[in-house]
Amino acid sequence: MRDREQGNIAYVLKRYPRLSETFILNEVRALERLGTKLHIFSLMQAEGSLAHPTVQEVHAPVTYFPAQWFAAAVAVVKAHAEMAVWARSRYLHAILLALWWSVRSRRPQSVWKQFLRSGYVARGCRQHSIRHLHAHFANAPATVARLAAVMCDIPYSFTTHAKDLYLTPQKVMRRRISSAQFVLTCTRYNLQYLRSFARPEDRDKIHLVYHGIDLAEFALPSARSEGAVNDGDDGDAPLILSVGRLVEKKGMPDLISAFHLLTQRGVRFRSVIVGEGPLRGQLEAQIDDLRLGHRVKLPGAMAHDRLVDFYERATMFALAPRVTENGDRDGIPNVLAEAMAARVPVVTTSVSGIPELVEDGKTGLLVDAKDPEALAAAIERLLRDVTLRQKLAVAARRKIETGFECWETAKALRVLLPAGVQA
């Protein structure tokens, strides 16, 4: 536990910090710059040794749920005993809620796991004078925040993003919306979906706040190398950058198939796909089968400062998100906004909220999901048209400056926080 100072508002996160969640890091930094005192509860330990350098700018103390089972068991028993004595009726209320949810859940053991975590968080809230809880993601973190809020008799809110939203049954999400003081989501597409099934009296508590980008990390380049598509060797071929977790909804197999089509057409390029995930072995096999090993590299995950270097060297950025069979999908991938902030022209798919950021022919190029042929055609079009790349890049940067800058988007969240706990 790091106890540098106390915060009035606590964030409940599944894991902090996390490479794939720069949007949360940017939000925390922006709120602190606006004068908000925060405390962070992380339900899991930090993710590996890689971390964004800007993590060091966060002043909020971080309380981690104990990693070792014996330490966790002792801490949980102590926390629940304290809460049962300190707030007997509210603690009983939380037990009854967990019991009711577990009876109706397909995974009752998960409900009780979050209940155990919630007692630990509730004790932390009492120790640090927390007056409002905010959870990122509507699944485990929101459940923990709700139960801890009941024990402590304080309000809570949550932000819902993509997988947590579309893989949660609507009746469960409706219940969570009703219990929260307010609910945030990161795309208008999500907002319309949430309001379509929320109770009429709860619809106004659902708000749109886009993920914000720190433009200071993406200084405008004085010039970007724009070599011709068909001359030089592979070492100076145009670089197509892609970034994302190697999971089904990111559509990396479609992107690799599009690369194969480009090689069949004699288009020169090289690509770096940054990220890690369960599909790595499958993607490596696909690259080998299509004989793309000399063109397409999978360097794994990397810290953000190193990734920014790749944005600066990229000719274009490509990502092919798709909706999976179980309904999982992206909202607006943060990496698209980062590429646009770096003035890298983008090609992507018109899934979920992406068209809210990438306007076809204006701030990027859009194609249908699961269509490698269309994806290859759009990539080739950009590679061959320097003027179009430059036009899209300038408009893309302007789009980020006017609607996706983190110091501005955080203000929309700050005004929703309870009065008197912001400074």
DOPA-745111 format. One record per residue (C-alpha): residue number from 1; residue in three letters; x, y, z. Coordinates in Angstrom, 1 decimal. Each point is the difference from the previous one (the first is absolute). Layout:
(node NUM; "ALA"; (X; Y; Z))
...
! end
This chain:
(node 1; "MET"; (0.0; 0.0; 0.0))
(node 2; "ARG"; (1.3; 3.4; -0.9))
(node 3; "ASP"; (-1.3; 2.8; 2.3))
(node 4; "ARG"; (1.5; 3.2; -1.2))
(node 5; "GLU"; (-3.3; 1.9; 0.6))
(node 6; "GLN"; (-3.7; -0.5; 0.3))
(node 7; "GLY"; (-2.5; 0.4; -2.7))
(node 8; "ASN"; (-3.7; 0.8; 0.1))
(node 9; "ILE"; (-0.8; -1.9; -3.1))
(node 10; "ALA"; (1.1; -3.6; -0.6))
(node 11; "TYR"; (0.4; -1.8; -3.3))
(node 12; "VAL"; (-0.7; -3.8; 0.0))
(node 13; "LEU"; (2.0; -1.6; -2.8))
(node 14; "LYS"; (0.6; -3.7; -0.9))
(node 15; "ARG"; (3.7; 0.6; -0.5))
(node 16; "TYR"; (2.2; 3.1; 0.3))
(node 17; "PRO"; (2.0; 1.0; -1.9))
(node 18; "ARG"; (-0.7; -1.8; -3.2))
(node 19; "LEU"; (1.6; 0.6; -3.4))
(node 20; "SER"; (-3.2; -0.4; -1.9))
(node 21; "GLU"; (-1.9; 2.6; 2.2))
(node 22; "THR"; (1.8; 3.3; -0.8))
(node 23; "PHE"; (-3.5; 1.6; 0.0))
(node 24; "ILE"; (-0.4; -0.6; 3.7))
(node 25; "LEU"; (3.5; 1.3; 0.7))
(node 26; "ASN"; (-0.7; 3.1; -2.0))
(node 27; "GLU"; (-3.3; 0.5; 1.8))
(node 28; "VAL"; (1.6; -0.3; 3.4))
(node 29; "ARG"; (2.8; 2.4; -0.9))
(node 30; "ALA"; (-2.4; 2.5; -1.4))
(node 31; "LEU"; (-2.3; -0.1; 3.1))
(node 32; "GLU"; (2.9; 0.5; 2.3))
(node 33; "ARG"; (1.2; 3.0; -2.1))
(node 34; "LEU"; (-3.6; 1.4; 0.5))
(node 35; "GLY"; (0.5; -0.3; 3.7))
(node 36; "THR"; (-1.8; -3.2; 0.8))
(node 37; "LYS"; (1.4; -2.1; 2.8))
(node 38; "LEU"; (-0.1; -3.7; -0.9))
(node 39; "HIS"; (0.8; -3.4; 1.5))
(node 40; "ILE"; (0.3; -3.1; -2.1))
(node 41; "PHE"; (-1.1; -3.5; 1.0))
(node 42; "SER"; (1.5; -2.7; -2.3))
(node 43; "LEU"; (-1.6; -3.4; 0.2))
(node 44; "MET"; (3.1; -1.6; -1.5))
(node 45; "GLN"; (3.7; 0.7; 0.0))
(node 46; "ALA"; (1.6; 2.2; -2.6))
(node 47; "GLU"; (0.5; -1.5; -3.5))
(node 48; "GLY"; (3.5; -1.2; -0.4))
(node 49; "SER"; (3.1; 2.2; -0.1))
(node 50; "LEU"; (-1.0; 2.2; -2.9))
(node 51; "ALA"; (-1.8; 3.3; 0.9))
(node 52; "HIS"; (-0.7; 3.3; -1.6))
(node 53; "PRO"; (2.5; 2.7; 1.2))
(node 54; "THR"; (-3.0; 2.3; 0.8))
(node 55; "VAL"; (-1.0; -2.4; 2.8))
(node 56; "GLN"; (2.6; 1.9; 2.0))
(node 57; "GLU"; (-2.0; 3.1; -0.3))
(node 58; "VAL"; (-2.9; -1.4; 1.9))
(node 59; "HIS"; (-0.1; 1.1; 3.7))
(node 60; "ALA"; (-2.9; -2.2; 1.1))
(node 61; "PRO"; (0.8; -2.7; 2.6))
(node 62; "VAL"; (-0.6; -3.5; -1.3))
(node 63; "THR"; (-1.4; -2.8; 2.2))
(node 64; "TYR"; (0.5; -3.4; -1.5))
(node 65; "PHE"; (-2.0; -3.1; 0.9))
(node 66; "PRO"; (2.6; -2.4; 1.5))
(node 67; "ALA"; (1.5; -2.3; -2.6))
(node 68; "GLN"; (0.9; -3.0; 2.3))
(node 69; "TRP"; (-2.9; -2.1; 1.0))
(node 70; "PHE"; (0.9; -0.2; 3.7))
(node 71; "ALA"; (0.5; 3.8; 0.3))
(node 72; "ALA"; (-3.2; 0.5; -2.0))
(node 73; "ALA"; (-2.0; -2.3; 2.3))
(node 74; "VAL"; (1.2; 1.7; 3.1))
(node 75; "ALA"; (-0.7; 3.5; -1.4))
(node 76; "VAL"; (-3.4; -1.0; -1.2))
(node 77; "VAL"; (-1.1; -1.5; 3.3))
(node 78; "LYS"; (1.3; 3.0; 1.9))
(node 79; "ALA"; (-1.7; 2.4; -2.4))
(node 80; "HIS"; (-3.4; -1.7; 0.1))
(node 81; "ALA"; (0.1; -0.4; 3.7))
(node 82; "GLU"; (0.6; 3.7; 0.4))
(node 83; "MET"; (-2.7; 1.0; -2.4))
(node 84; "ALA"; (-2.5; -2.4; 1.6))
(node 85; "VAL"; (0.6; 1.7; 3.4))
(node 86; "TRP"; (0.2; 3.6; -1.3))
(node 87; "ALA"; (-3.0; -0.1; -2.3))
(node 88; "ARG"; (-2.1; -3.1; 1.0))
(node 89; "SER"; (-3.2; 0.8; -1.9))
(node 90; "ARG"; (1.8; 1.2; -3.1))
(node 91; "TYR"; (2.3; -3.0; 0.0))
(node 92; "LEU"; (-3.1; -2.3; 0.3))
(node 93; "HIS"; (-1.5; 1.9; -2.9))
(node 94; "ALA"; (3.1; -0.7; -2.1))
(node 95; "ILE"; (-0.2; -3.7; 0.9))
(node 96; "LEU"; (-3.6; -0.2; -1.0))
(node 97; "LEU"; (0.8; 1.7; -3.3))
(node 98; "ALA"; (2.8; -2.4; -0.8))
(node 99; "LEU"; (-2.2; -3.0; 1.0))
(node 100; "TRP"; (-2.8; 1.2; -2.3))
(node 101; "TRP"; (2.4; 0.6; -2.9))
(node 102; "SER"; (1.7; -3.4; 0.4))
(node 103; "VAL"; (-3.4; -1.8; 0.0))
(node 104; "ARG"; (-0.8; 1.6; -3.4))
(node 105; "SER"; (3.5; -0.2; -1.4))
(node 106; "ARG"; (1.5; -2.6; -2.3))
(node 107; "ARG"; (3.3; 0.5; 1.9))
(node 108; "PRO"; (-0.9; 0.3; 3.7))
(node 109; "GLN"; (3.6; -0.6; 1.0))
(node 110; "SER"; (1.0; 3.2; -1.8))
(node 111; "VAL"; (-2.6; 2.0; 2.0))
(node 112; "TRP"; (1.5; -1.2; 3.2))
(node 113; "LYS"; (3.5; 0.7; -1.2))
(node 114; "GLN"; (-1.0; 3.6; -0.5))
(node 115; "PHE"; (-1.7; 0.1; 3.3))
(node 116; "LEU"; (3.2; -1.0; 1.7))
(node 117; "ARG"; (1.9; 2.7; -1.8))
(node 118; "SER"; (-2.7; 2.6; 0.8))
(node 119; "GLY"; (0.6; -0.4; 3.8))
(node 120; "TYR"; (3.7; 0.7; -0.5))
(node 121; "VAL"; (-0.8; 3.1; -2.2))
(node 122; "ALA"; (-2.7; 1.2; 2.5))
(node 123; "ARG"; (2.5; -0.2; 2.9))
(node 124; "GLY"; (2.4; 2.1; -2.2))
(node 125; "CYS"; (-2.7; 2.5; -0.7))
(node 126; "ARG"; (-0.6; 0.4; 3.7))
(node 127; "GLN"; (3.7; 0.4; 0.8))
(node 128; "HIS"; (0.5; 2.6; -2.7))
(node 129; "SER"; (-3.2; 2.0; 0.4))
(node 130; "ILE"; (-1.3; -0.9; -3.5))
(node 131; "ARG"; (-3.2; 1.7; -0.8))
(node 132; "HIS"; (-0.6; -1.3; -3.6))
(node 133; "LEU"; (1.0; -3.1; -1.9))
(node 134; "HIS"; (0.5; -0.1; -3.8))
(node 135; "ALA"; (0.6; -3.3; -1.8))
(node 136; "HIS"; (1.4; -0.5; -3.4))
(node 137; "PHE"; (-1.8; -2.9; -1.7))
(node 138; "ALA"; (-3.5; -1.2; 0.8))
(node 139; "ASN"; (0.9; -3.5; 1.0))
(node 140; "ALA"; (2.2; -0.9; 3.0))
(node 141; "PRO"; (1.1; 3.5; 0.9))
(node 142; "ALA"; (-3.5; 1.4; -0.1))
(node 143; "THR"; (-1.3; -2.9; 2.1))
(node 144; "VAL"; (2.7; 0.6; 2.6))
(node 145; "ALA"; (-0.7; 3.7; 0.0))
(node 146; "ARG"; (-3.7; -0.5; 0.5))
(node 147; "LEU"; (0.4; -2.4; 2.9))
(node 148; "ALA"; (2.7; 2.2; 1.7))
(node 149; "ALA"; (-2.2; 3.1; -0.5))
(node 150; "VAL"; (-2.9; -1.8; 1.7))
(node 151; "MET"; (2.2; -0.9; 3.0))
(node 152; "CYS"; (1.4; 3.6; 0.3))
(node 153; "ASP"; (-3.3; 1.8; -0.9))
(node 154; "ILE"; (1.6; 2.0; -2.8))
(node 155; "PRO"; (-0.9; 0.5; -3.7))
(node 156; "TYR"; (1.7; -1.8; -2.8))
(node 157; "SER"; (0.2; 0.3; -3.8))
(node 158; "PHE"; (1.6; -1.9; -2.8))
(node 159; "THR"; (1.3; 0.3; -3.5))
(node 160; "THR"; (-0.9; -2.8; -2.5))
(node 161; "HIS"; (2.0; -0.6; -3.1))
(node 162; "ALA"; (-0.3; -2.9; -2.4))
(node 163; "LYS"; (0.3; -3.7; 1.1))
(node 164; "ASP"; (-1.4; 0.8; 3.5))
(node 165; "LEU"; (-3.0; 1.6; -1.6))
(node 166; "TYR"; (-0.9; -2.4; -2.8))
(node 167; "LEU"; (0.7; -3.2; 1.8))
(node 168; "THR"; (-2.0; 1.0; 3.1))
(node 169; "PRO"; (-3.7; -0.9; -0.2))
(node 170; "GLN"; (-2.3; 3.0; -0.4))
(node 171; "LYS"; (-1.9; -0.8; 3.2))
(node 172; "VAL"; (3.2; 0.1; 2.0))
(node 173; "MET"; (1.2; 3.2; -1.6))
(node 174; "ARG"; (-3.5; 1.6; 0.6))
(node 175; "ARG"; (0.3; -0.8; 3.7))
(node 176; "ARG"; (3.5; 1.4; 0.1))
(node 177; "ILE"; (-1.0; 3.2; -1.7))
(node 178; "SER"; (-2.9; 0.5; 2.4))
(node 179; "SER"; (2.3; -0.4; 3.1))
(node 180; "ALA"; (2.7; 2.4; -1.3))
(node 181; "GLN"; (0.0; 3.7; 0.5))
(node 182; "PHE"; (1.1; 0.4; -3.6))
(node 183; "VAL"; (1.3; -2.1; -2.8))
(node 184; "LEU"; (2.6; 0.9; -2.6))
(node 185; "THR"; (0.7; -1.6; -3.4))
(node 186; "CYS"; (2.6; 0.8; -2.6))
(node 187; "THR"; (-2.0; 0.0; -3.3))
(node 188; "ARG"; (-3.3; 1.4; -1.2))
(node 189; "TYR"; (-0.7; -3.5; -1.4))
(node 190; "ASN"; (0.3; -1.4; 3.6))
(node 191; "LEU"; (-2.1; 2.9; 1.3))
(node 192; "GLN"; (-2.9; -0.8; -2.3))
(node 193; "TYR"; (0.2; -3.7; 0.8))
(node 194; "LEU"; (0.0; 0.6; 3.8))
(node 195; "ARG"; (-3.0; 2.4; -0.2))
(node 196; "SER"; (-1.9; -2.5; -2.2))
(node 197; "PHE"; (-0.5; -2.4; 2.9))
(node 198; "ALA"; (0.5; 2.2; 3.1))
(node 199; "ARG"; (-3.0; 0.9; 2.1))
(node 200; "PRO"; (-1.5; 3.3; -1.2))
(node 201; "GLU"; (0.8; 1.7; 3.3))
(node 202; "ASP"; (3.6; -1.0; -0.3))
(node 203; "ARG"; (0.8; 1.1; -3.6))
(node 204; "ASP"; (1.1; 3.5; 0.9))
(node 205; "LYS"; (2.7; -1.3; 2.4))
(node 206; "ILE"; (1.9; -1.7; -2.9))
(node 207; "HIS"; (2.6; 2.4; -1.5))
(node 208; "LEU"; (2.4; -0.1; -2.9))
(node 209; "VAL"; (3.7; 0.8; 0.8))
(node 210; "TYR"; (2.5; -0.9; -2.7))
(node 211; "HIS"; (3.3; -1.4; 0.9))
(node 212; "GLY"; (2.5; 2.8; 0.0))
(node 213; "ILE"; (3.5; 0.2; -1.6))
(node 214; "ASP"; (2.9; 2.0; 1.4))
(node 215; "LEU"; (1.1; 1.9; -3.0))
(node 216; "ALA"; (3.2; 1.0; 1.7))
(node 217; "GLU"; (1.2; -3.6; -0.7))
(node 218; "PHE"; (-0.5; 0.5; -3.7))
(node 219; "ALA"; (2.0; 3.0; -1.1))
(node 220; "LEU"; (-0.7; 1.0; -3.6))
(node 221; "PRO"; (2.7; -1.3; -2.3))
(node 222; "SER"; (1.8; 2.6; -2.1))
(node 223; "ALA"; (-0.1; -2.4; -2.9))
(node 224; "ARG"; (-0.9; -3.7; -0.6))
(node 225; "SER"; (1.9; -2.1; -2.3))
(node 226; "GLU"; (-2.1; -0.8; -3.1))
(node 227; "GLY"; (1.9; -2.4; -2.2))
(node 228; "ALA"; (-1.5; -1.3; -3.2))
(node 229; "VAL"; (-1.8; -3.3; 0.2))
(node 230; "ASN"; (1.9; -1.8; -2.7))
(node 231; "ASP"; (3.7; 0.9; 0.4))
(node 232; "GLY"; (2.7; -0.8; 2.5))
(node 233; "ASP"; (0.5; -3.3; 1.9))
(node 234; "ASP"; (-2.2; -1.4; 2.8))
(node 235; "GLY"; (2.0; 1.8; 2.6))
(node 236; "ASP"; (-1.4; 3.4; -1.1))
(node 237; "ALA"; (-3.4; -1.3; -1.0))
(node 238; "PRO"; (-3.0; 1.9; 1.4))
(node 239; "LEU"; (-0.7; -1.1; 3.6))
(node 240; "ILE"; (-3.6; -1.0; 0.9))
(node 241; "LEU"; (-0.4; 0.0; 3.7))
(node 242; "SER"; (-2.7; -1.8; 2.0))
(node 243; "VAL"; (-0.4; -0.2; 3.8))
(node 244; "GLY"; (-2.4; -2.0; 2.0))
(node 245; "ARG"; (-0.4; -3.0; 2.3))
(node 246; "LEU"; (0.2; -3.3; -2.0))
(node 247; "VAL"; (-3.6; -0.9; 0.6))
(node 248; "GLU"; (-2.8; -0.9; -2.4))
(node 249; "LYS"; (-1.8; 3.3; 0.0))
(node 250; "LYS"; (3.1; 1.9; -1.2))
(node 251; "GLY"; (-0.3; -1.8; -3.4))
(node 252; "MET"; (3.8; -0.6; -0.4))
(node 253; "PRO"; (-0.6; -3.1; -2.2))
(node 254; "ASP"; (-1.9; 2.3; -2.5))
(node 255; "LEU"; (2.8; 2.5; 0.0))
(node 256; "ILE"; (2.6; -2.7; -0.7))
(node 257; "SER"; (-2.2; -1.4; -2.8))
(node 258; "ALA"; (-0.2; 3.5; -1.5))
(node 259; "PHE"; (3.8; 0.2; 0.1))
(node 260; "HIS"; (0.2; -3.3; -1.9))
(node 261; "LEU"; (-2.3; 1.5; -2.7))
(node 262; "LEU"; (2.3; 3.1; -0.2))
(node 263; "THR"; (3.1; -2.2; -0.6))
(node 264; "GLN"; (-1.9; -1.8; -2.8))
(node 265; "ARG"; (-0.6; 3.3; -1.6))
(node 266; "GLY"; (3.7; 1.0; 0.2))
(node 267; "VAL"; (-0.5; 2.7; 2.6))
(node 268; "ARG"; (3.0; 0.7; 2.1))
(node 269; "PHE"; (-0.4; 0.5; 3.7))
(node 270; "ARG"; (1.1; -1.3; 3.4))
(node 271; "SER"; (-2.1; -0.2; 3.1))
(node 272; "VAL"; (0.5; -0.1; 3.8))
(node 273; "ILE"; (-3.0; -1.3; 2.0))
(node 274; "VAL"; (0.6; 1.0; 3.7))
(node 275; "GLY"; (-1.7; -1.9; 2.7))
(node 276; "GLU"; (-0.3; -3.3; 1.9))
(node 277; "GLY"; (-2.8; -2.4; 0.5))
(node 278; "PRO"; (-1.4; -3.6; -0.3))
(node 279; "LEU"; (-0.1; 0.1; -3.8))
(node 280; "ARG"; (3.7; 0.6; -0.4))
(node 281; "GLY"; (0.8; -3.6; -1.0))
(node 282; "GLN"; (-2.9; -0.1; -2.5))
(node 283; "LEU"; (1.2; 3.3; -1.6))
(node 284; "GLU"; (3.6; -1.2; -0.2))
(node 285; "ALA"; (-1.2; -3.1; -1.8))
(node 286; "GLN"; (-2.0; 2.0; -2.4))
(node 287; "ILE"; (3.0; 2.3; -0.7))
(node 288; "ASP"; (2.1; -3.1; -0.7))
(node 289; "ASP"; (-2.6; -1.7; -2.2))
(node 290; "LEU"; (-0.4; 3.1; -2.1))
(node 291; "ARG"; (3.8; 0.6; -0.2))
(node 292; "LEU"; (-0.2; 3.4; 1.5))
(node 293; "GLY"; (2.7; -0.4; 2.6))
(node 294; "HIS"; (2.4; 2.5; -1.7))
(node 295; "ARG"; (-2.8; 2.6; -0.1))
(node 296; "VAL"; (-2.1; -0.4; 3.1))
(node 297; "LYS"; (1.5; 0.1; 3.5))
(node 298; "LEU"; (-1.6; -0.7; 3.4))
(node 299; "PRO"; (2.3; 1.7; 2.6))
(node 300; "GLY"; (-2.4; -0.5; 2.9))
(node 301; "ALA"; (-1.2; 2.5; 2.5))
(node 302; "MET"; (2.0; 3.2; 0.7))
(node 303; "ALA"; (-0.1; 3.0; 2.2))
(node 304; "HIS"; (-1.6; 3.1; -1.4))
(node 305; "ASP"; (3.2; 2.1; -0.4))
(node 306; "ARG"; (1.4; -2.6; -2.3))
(node 307; "LEU"; (-3.4; -0.3; -1.9))
(node 308; "VAL"; (0.0; 3.8; -0.6))
(node 309; "ASP"; (3.3; -0.5; -2.0))
(node 310; "PHE"; (-1.9; -2.5; -2.3))
(node 311; "TYR"; (-2.8; 2.5; -0.6))
(node 312; "GLU"; (2.6; 2.6; -1.0))
(node 313; "ARG"; (1.5; -2.5; -2.6))
(node 314; "ALA"; (-3.2; -1.4; -1.3))
(node 315; "THR"; (-1.3; 0.8; -3.5))
(node 316; "MET"; (-3.5; -1.1; 1.0))
(node 317; "PHE"; (-1.9; -1.8; 2.8))
(node 318; "ALA"; (-2.4; -2.9; -0.6))
(node 319; "LEU"; (-2.4; -1.8; 2.3))
(node 320; "ALA"; (-2.8; -2.4; -0.9))
(node 321; "PRO"; (-2.4; -0.3; 3.0))
(node 322; "ARG"; (-2.9; -2.4; -0.3))
(node 323; "VAL"; (-3.0; -1.1; 2.1))
(node 324; "THR"; (0.5; -3.6; 1.3))
(node 325; "GLU"; (-2.6; -2.7; 0.1))
(node 326; "ASN"; (-0.7; 0.6; 3.7))
(node 327; "GLY"; (-0.6; 3.7; -0.6))
(node 328; "ASP"; (3.4; 1.3; 1.2))
(node 329; "ARG"; (1.2; 3.1; -1.8))
(node 330; "ASP"; (2.2; 3.1; 0.4))
(node 331; "GLY"; (-1.4; 3.4; 0.9))
(node 332; "ILE"; (2.5; 2.4; -1.6))
(node 333; "PRO"; (3.5; -1.5; 0.2))
(node 334; "ASN"; (2.2; 2.4; 1.8))
(node 335; "VAL"; (2.9; -0.7; -2.5))
(node 336; "LEU"; (-2.1; 1.5; -2.9))
(node 337; "ALA"; (-0.2; 3.3; 1.9))
(node 338; "GLU"; (3.7; -0.2; 0.8))
(node 339; "ALA"; (1.0; -0.6; -3.7))
(node 340; "MET"; (-2.2; 2.9; -1.0))
(node 341; "ALA"; (1.6; 2.2; 2.7))
(node 342; "ALA"; (3.4; -0.9; -1.5))
(node 343; "ARG"; (-1.3; 1.0; -3.5))
(node 344; "VAL"; (0.2; -3.6; -1.3))
(node 345; "PRO"; (-2.8; -0.7; -2.5))
(node 346; "VAL"; (-2.2; -2.9; 1.0))
(node 347; "VAL"; (-1.9; -2.8; -1.7))
(node 348; "THR"; (-2.5; -1.9; 2.2))
(node 349; "THR"; (-3.4; -1.6; 0.1))
(node 350; "SER"; (-3.4; 1.6; 0.6))
(node 351; "VAL"; (-0.7; -1.9; 3.2))
(node 352; "SER"; (-1.8; 1.3; 3.1))
(node 353; "GLY"; (1.0; 3.6; 0.8))
(node 354; "ILE"; (3.0; 0.2; -2.3))
(node 355; "PRO"; (-1.9; 2.2; -2.6))
(node 356; "GLU"; (-0.4; 2.6; 2.7))
(node 357; "LEU"; (3.8; 0.5; -0.1))
(node 358; "VAL"; (0.9; -1.1; -3.5))
(node 359; "GLU"; (-2.1; 1.7; -2.7))
(node 360; "ASP"; (0.4; -1.8; -3.3))
(node 361; "GLY"; (1.9; 2.1; -2.5))
(node 362; "LYS"; (0.4; 2.8; 2.5))
(node 363; "THR"; (2.1; -1.1; 3.0))
(node 364; "GLY"; (0.8; -3.5; -1.2))
(node 365; "LEU"; (-1.3; -2.9; -2.2))
(node 366; "LEU"; (-2.7; -2.4; 1.2))
(node 367; "VAL"; (-0.8; -3.5; -1.4))
(node 368; "ASP"; (-2.4; -2.7; 1.1))
(node 369; "ALA"; (1.2; -2.4; 2.6))
(node 370; "LYS"; (1.1; -3.6; -0.9))
(node 371; "ASP"; (0.8; 1.2; -3.6))
(node 372; "PRO"; (3.8; -0.4; -0.7))
(node 373; "GLU"; (-0.6; 0.8; -3.7))
(node 374; "ALA"; (-1.4; 3.5; 0.8))
(node 375; "LEU"; (2.6; 0.5; 2.7))
(node 376; "ALA"; (2.8; -0.8; -2.4))
(node 377; "ALA"; (-1.5; 2.4; -2.6))
(node 378; "ALA"; (-0.2; 2.9; 2.6))
(node 379; "ILE"; (3.6; -0.6; 1.1))
(node 380; "GLU"; (1.3; -0.1; -3.5))
(node 381; "ARG"; (-1.9; 3.2; -0.8))
(node 382; "LEU"; (1.6; 1.8; 2.9))
(node 383; "LEU"; (3.5; -1.4; -0.8))
(node 384; "ARG"; (-0.3; 1.3; -3.6))
(node 385; "ASP"; (-1.4; 3.4; 0.8))
(node 386; "VAL"; (2.3; 2.3; 1.9))
(node 387; "THR"; (-2.4; 3.0; -0.3))
(node 388; "LEU"; (-2.9; -2.0; 1.5))
(node 389; "ARG"; (2.2; -1.2; 2.9))
(node 390; "GLN"; (1.0; 3.6; 0.8))
(node 391; "LYS"; (-3.6; 1.3; -0.3))
(node 392; "LEU"; (-1.4; -2.7; 2.3))
(node 393; "ALA"; (2.9; 0.4; 2.5))
(node 394; "VAL"; (-0.6; 3.7; 0.5))
(node 395; "ALA"; (-3.8; -0.4; 0.4))
(node 396; "ALA"; (0.6; -2.9; 2.4))
(node 397; "ARG"; (2.2; 2.0; 2.3))
(node 398; "ARG"; (-2.6; 2.8; -0.1))
(node 399; "LYS"; (-2.7; -2.4; 1.0))
(node 400; "ILE"; (2.0; -1.1; 3.1))
(node 401; "GLU"; (0.8; 3.6; 0.9))
(node 402; "THR"; (-3.7; 1.0; 0.0))
(node 403; "GLY"; (-1.7; -3.0; 1.6))
(node 404; "PHE"; (2.4; -2.6; 1.5))
(node 405; "GLU"; (2.6; 1.9; 2.0))
(node 406; "CYS"; (0.2; -1.5; 3.5))
(node 407; "TRP"; (0.2; 3.3; 1.9))
(node 408; "GLU"; (-3.3; 1.0; -1.4))
(node 409; "THR"; (-1.9; -3.4; 0.1))
(node 410; "ALA"; (0.9; -0.3; 3.7))
(node 411; "LYS"; (-1.9; 3.2; 0.7))
(node 412; "ALA"; (-3.3; -1.7; -1.0))
(node 413; "LEU"; (0.7; -2.7; 2.6))
(node 414; "ARG"; (1.0; 2.4; 2.7))
(node 415; "VAL"; (-3.3; 2.0; -0.1))
(node 416; "LEU"; (-1.9; -3.3; 0.7))
(node 417; "LEU"; (2.0; -0.7; 3.1))
(node 418; "PRO"; (-1.7; 0.9; 3.3))
(node 419; "ALA"; (0.4; 3.6; 1.1))
(node 420; "GLY"; (2.5; 0.5; 2.7))
(node 421; "VAL"; (2.3; -2.9; -0.8))
(node 422; "GLN"; (1.8; 1.4; -3.0))
(node 423; "ALA"; (2.8; 2.1; 1.6))
! end
